[in-house]
Amino acid sequence: MVISVRISDEEGYLVKAYAAKCGLSVSQFMRKAVYDQFDNDYTLTKEEMEVVRELTSYDPEAKI
Protein backbone atom coordinates (compact mmCIF):
# COMPACT_ATOMS: atom_id res chain seq x y z
CA MET A 1 0.00 0.00 0.00
CA VAL A 2 1.20 3.50 -0.77
CA ILE A 3 0.09 6.51 1.25
CA SER A 4 1.03 9.97 0.00
CA VAL A 5 1.50 12.91 2.33
CA ARG A 6 2.03 16.46 1.09
CA ILE A 7 4.37 18.60 3.15
CA SER A 8 6.27 21.79 2.47
CA ASP A 9 9.86 21.75 1.25
CA GLU A 10 11.01 22.94 4.67
CA GLU A 11 9.07 20.18 6.45
CA GLY A 12 10.45 17.64 3.97
CA TYR A 13 13.99 18.76 4.68
CA LEU A 14 13.39 18.47 8.43
CA VAL A 15 11.86 14.99 8.10
CA LYS A 16 14.72 13.76 5.90
CA ALA A 17 17.37 15.26 8.18
CA TYR A 18 15.81 13.85 11.36
CA ALA A 19 15.30 10.42 9.80
CA ALA A 20 18.95 10.37 8.72
CA LYS A 21 20.03 11.45 12.22
CA CYS A 22 18.09 8.47 13.59
CA GLY A 23 19.67 6.13 11.02
CA LEU A 24 16.34 5.47 9.33
CA SER A 25 14.94 5.90 5.85
CA VAL A 26 12.07 8.38 5.56
CA SER A 27 9.65 5.44 5.17
CA GLN A 28 10.98 3.74 8.29
CA PHE A 29 10.87 7.01 10.22
CA MET A 30 7.28 7.78 9.19
CA ARG A 31 6.14 4.23 9.96
CA LYS A 32 7.76 4.42 13.39
CA ALA A 33 6.14 7.81 14.04
CA VAL A 34 2.70 6.42 13.20
CA TYR A 35 3.16 3.35 15.40
CA ASP A 36 4.50 5.49 18.24
CA GLN A 37 1.42 7.70 17.97
CA PHE A 38 -0.84 4.65 18.09
CA ASP A 39 1.05 3.49 21.15
CA ASN A 40 0.64 6.90 22.80
CA ASP A 41 -3.08 7.10 22.03
CA TYR A 42 -4.05 3.51 22.68
CA THR A 43 -2.64 1.31 25.38
CA LEU A 44 -3.81 -2.17 24.53
CA THR A 45 -3.44 -5.31 26.55
CA LYS A 46 -1.85 -8.32 24.87
CA GLU A 47 -5.30 -9.83 24.38
CA GLU A 48 -6.68 -6.64 22.83
CA MET A 49 -3.71 -6.45 20.48
CA GLU A 50 -4.41 -10.00 19.34
CA VAL A 51 -7.98 -8.97 18.50
CA VAL A 52 -6.66 -6.01 16.48
CA ARG A 53 -4.27 -8.31 14.61
CA GLU A 54 -7.08 -10.72 13.80
CA LEU A 55 -9.44 -7.96 12.66
CA THR A 56 -6.83 -6.28 10.48
CA SER A 57 -5.08 -9.43 9.30
CA TYR A 58 -1.94 -7.91 10.77
CA ASP A 59 1.16 -9.93 10.02
CA PRO A 60 4.19 -8.72 11.99
CA GLU A 61 6.46 -10.60 9.55
CA ALA A 62 5.04 -8.85 6.49
CA LYS A 63 7.01 -6.05 4.90
CA ILE A 64 5.20 -2.75 5.18
Number of C-alpha atoms within 10 A of each C-alpha: 3 5 4 5 5 7 10 8 9 9 11 13 12 12 17 17 15 15 17 13 10 10 11 15 16 16 12 13 18 14 13 13 12 12 12 12 11 12 11 9 9 9 10 13 9 9 9 11 13 13 14 13 13 11 9 9 9 13 10 8 6 6 5 10
